[in-house]
Amino acid sequence: MSNWIQPASLPVAMTSVPAKRFALFPKILALIGAAVALGLGGCDVQVHDDTPTSYPANPQVGMYEVKADVTAGALAGADTVHVFMLDGKQRIELAPDAKKTQFERMVPLHCQASFPLQYLVVWNVGGVSMRQKLVPDQPKQVQLTPPPLTKEATVDTTAKSTKGWPGTVSYTFVTAERTQITGAHVEPVSQDPADVAAANAITVDTMFPVDAPCGVATDIRLTSKQQKAKGNLVIDTDMAAFPHWTTQVEFAPK
């Protein structure tokens, strides 16, 4: 009786099992990576700044809206999120809506051409640790665009005069604590000889420079030698938005 045993197929099966397991490794690593990413992202809070880059300056109201949208990760406590506005001087907390996904605040500002804006976001993770972040990394500047200055002015010359007719043109600046009017002159509205003569009749009487406090009407004094005259009053200022401004002035009886 022979003791020889025919080899079985077991070695083939044993060599194929490790190969299959090895083929699963990339999938397992991918799942682990996804889980780690989910965990990290789930702890974070995303902030989207909804505040415009500029507002028309409104000296009457002096209030400007600051707002941001917030998305909290699955592991971040949405109810624990607080958003603060940093303007370089103080920290102002924004009020959330009912879902705590939008935060906003009306901020009082006067006599400024712009203001810095950065958000400080604070939240709780799993009821264990507190986290915070600044958005954006560097403050952005929100510009406050000043309203136009005086475009036209009329001086009533109905009364008789032998010394000329005085008048004023007022200017109000609202985006600086003080604005300096450094000079002014009169130009003709056109090169027509009649317009040139009409402008030559007007002189500027104000001595410069003139300090204009914020929100206070500041007068530039003029005199016309003729009862009827007109011209463009051009003022020069230290204001970046309006380094020069032209006002058409007309002297005439009513």
C-alpha positions in Angstrom: 0.0 0.0 0.0 1.5 3.3 -1.0 1.9 6.2 1.6 2.0 8.9 -1.1 -0.8 11.4 -0.7 -1.8 13.6 -3.6 -1.2 17.3 -2.9 -4.4 19.2 -2.1 -5.4 22.7 -3.4 -4.9 24.2 0.1 -1.6 26.1 -0.7 -3.4 27.8 -3.7 -6.2 29.0 -1.4 -3.7 30.2 1.2 -1.7 32.2 -1.3 -4.8 33.9 -2.6 -6.2 35.1 0.8 -3.4 37.5 1.5 -3.6 39.0 -1.9 -7.3 39.7 -1.4 -6.6 41.3 2.0 -3.9 43.4 0.5 -6.3 44.7 -2.1 -8.6 45.9 0.6 -5.9 48.1 2.3 -6.4 51.2 0.1 -10.1 51.1 0.7 -9.6 50.7 4.5 -7.1 53.6 4.5 -9.5 55.8 2.5 -12.3 55.1 5.0 -10.0 55.9 7.9 -8.9 59.2 6.2 -12.6 60.1 5.5 -13.5 59.5 9.1 -10.6 61.6 10.4 -11.5 64.4 8.0 -15.1 64.2 9.0 -14.1 64.4 12.7 -11.9 67.4 12.1 -14.4 69.2 9.9 -17.2 68.3 12.3 -15.4 70.2 15.0 -15.0 73.4 13.0 -17.3 76.4 12.3 -17.4 78.1 8.9 -18.0 81.8 8.7 -19.1 83.7 5.6 -18.9 87.5 5.8 -22.0 89.2 4.4 -21.1 92.8 5.2 -20.7 94.9 2.0 -17.3 96.4 1.3 -18.8 99.9 1.3 -21.9 101.8 2.5 -23.2 105.3 1.7 -22.3 107.5 4.7 -25.5 108.3 6.5 -24.9 111.2 9.0 -28.5 111.4 10.0 -28.8 107.8 11.2 -25.1 106.9 11.6 -25.9 103.1 11.9 -24.4 100.4 9.6 -25.3 96.7 9.5 -22.6 94.1 10.1 -23.6 90.5 9.5 -22.2 87.0 8.9 -23.5 83.5 8.1 -22.3 80.7 10.3 -22.2 76.9 9.6 -21.3 74.7 12.6 -19.9 71.2 12.1 -21.7 68.1 13.4 -19.5 68.0 16.5 -19.5 71.7 17.2 -22.1 72.9 19.5 -24.2 75.2 17.3 -25.9 76.6 20.5 -22.6 77.6 21.9 -21.4 79.7 18.9 -20.8 83.4 19.6 -19.7 85.9 17.0 -18.0 89.2 17.9 -17.1 92.1 15.7 -13.6 93.5 16.2 -13.1 97.1 15.0 -9.6 97.7 16.3 -10.9 99.4 19.5 -13.6 97.2 21.0 -15.3 93.8 20.8 -19.0 93.9 19.9 -21.1 90.7 20.1 -23.5 90.1 17.1 -27.0 88.9 17.7 -28.0 85.4 16.3 -31.2 84.5 14.5 -33.4 81.7 15.9 -31.4 79.0 14.1 -28.0 80.5 15.0 -27.0 80.5 11.4 -26.9 84.3 10.9 -25.4 86.9 13.2 -25.9 90.6 12.8 -25.6 94.0 14.5 -26.3 97.6 13.7 -23.1 99.5 14.6 -23.1 103.2 15.4 -20.4 105.2 13.5 -20.0 108.9 12.9 -17.4 111.1 11.2 -15.4 108.2 9.7 -14.4 107.4 6.1 -14.1 103.7 6.8 -13.9 101.1 9.6 -11.9 97.8 10.0 -13.9 94.6 10.3 -12.9 91.2 11.6 -14.9 88.5 13.3 -13.9 86.6 16.4 -15.9 83.3 16.5 -16.0 81.2 19.8 -17.6 77.8 20.2 -17.7 74.6 22.2 -16.7 71.1 21.0 -18.5 68.2 22.6 -19.1 70.2 25.7 -15.5 69.7 26.6 -13.2 72.2 24.9 -13.6 75.8 23.7 -12.3 76.9 20.3 -12.0 80.2 18.5 -10.9 81.7 15.2 -10.5 85.0 13.5 -12.2 85.6 10.1 -10.6 87.0 7.9 -7.0 86.6 8.9 -6.5 90.3 8.5 -9.3 93.0 9.0 -11.0 94.2 5.9 -11.8 97.9 5.5 -15.5 98.9 5.0 -15.6 102.2 3.2 -18.2 104.9 4.0 -18.8 106.9 0.8 -19.6 110.5 1.6 -22.7 112.2 0.0 -22.0 114.8 -2.7 -21.2 118.3 -1.7 -23.2 121.4 -2.8 -23.7 121.3 -6.6 -25.5 124.6 -7.1 -26.0 127.8 -5.2 -28.0 131.0 -5.8 -27.5 134.4 -4.3 -30.4 136.9 -4.3 -29.3 140.3 -5.5 -32.8 141.9 -5.5 -31.7 144.6 -3.0 -29.8 147.6 -4.4 -26.1 147.9 -3.6 -23.2 150.2 -4.4 -20.6 148.0 -2.8 -21.4 144.7 -4.5 -23.6 141.7 -3.5 -22.3 139.3 -0.9 -23.2 135.6 -0.8 -22.2 132.3 0.7 -21.9 128.7 -0.4 -22.1 126.1 2.4 -20.3 122.8 2.5 -20.9 119.9 5.0 -18.4 117.1 5.5 -19.4 113.9 7.3 -16.6 111.4 7.0 -13.9 113.0 9.1 -13.8 114.8 12.5 -12.4 117.8 10.7 -11.9 118.7 7.0 -9.8 121.5 5.8 -10.8 123.7 2.9 -7.4 124.8 1.7 -8.4 127.2 -1.1 -11.0 128.3 -3.6 -11.3 130.2 -6.9 -14.0 131.0 -9.5 -13.9 129.8 -13.1 -16.2 130.6 -16.0 -18.9 128.1 -16.8 -17.7 128.2 -20.4 -15.2 130.1 -22.5 -17.9 132.2 -24.1 -16.9 135.9 -23.5 -20.2 136.7 -21.7 -19.5 133.8 -19.3 -15.9 134.8 -18.7 -17.1 138.4 -17.9 -19.8 137.0 -15.6 -17.2 134.9 -13.7 -14.7 137.8 -13.4 -17.3 139.8 -11.5 -17.2 137.3 -8.6 -14.5 137.3 -6.0 -13.8 134.9 -3.1 -13.6 136.8 0.3 -12.8 133.9 2.6 -9.3 133.5 4.0 -7.8 130.0 3.8 -7.4 127.4 5.2 -10.8 126.9 6.7 -11.5 124.1 9.2 -14.9 122.4 8.7 -16.1 120.4 11.7 -17.9 117.1 11.0 -21.6 117.7 10.2 -21.4 121.5 10.5 -22.2 123.6 7.5 -19.2 125.7 6.7 -19.5 128.8 4.5 -17.3 130.2 1.8 -18.0 133.9 1.3 -18.2 135.5 -2.1 -19.0 138.9 -3.5 -20.3 139.9 -7.0 -19.6 143.3 -8.4 -22.5 142.8 -10.9 -26.1 142.3 -9.9 -26.2 139.4 -12.4 -23.2 137.1 -12.5 -22.4 133.4 -12.5 -19.4 131.1 -12.4 -18.0 127.8 -11.0 -16.7 128.0 -7.5 -13.9 125.4 -7.2 -12.8 124.5 -3.7 -9.7 122.5 -2.7 -9.8 120.2 0.4 -7.6 117.7 2.2 -10.4 115.1 1.9 -9.4 112.1 -0.2 -12.9 111.5 -1.6 -13.2 115.2 -2.8 -9.8 116.8 -3.2 -11.6 119.3 -5.5 -15.3 120.2 -5.8 -17.1 122.5 -8.2 -20.3 124.4 -7.4 -22.1 126.5 -9.9 -23.0 129.8 -8.3 -25.4 132.4 -9.7 -26.0 135.9 -8.5 -29.4 137.2 -9.7 -32.4 139.2 -8.5 -35.5 137.2 -7.7 
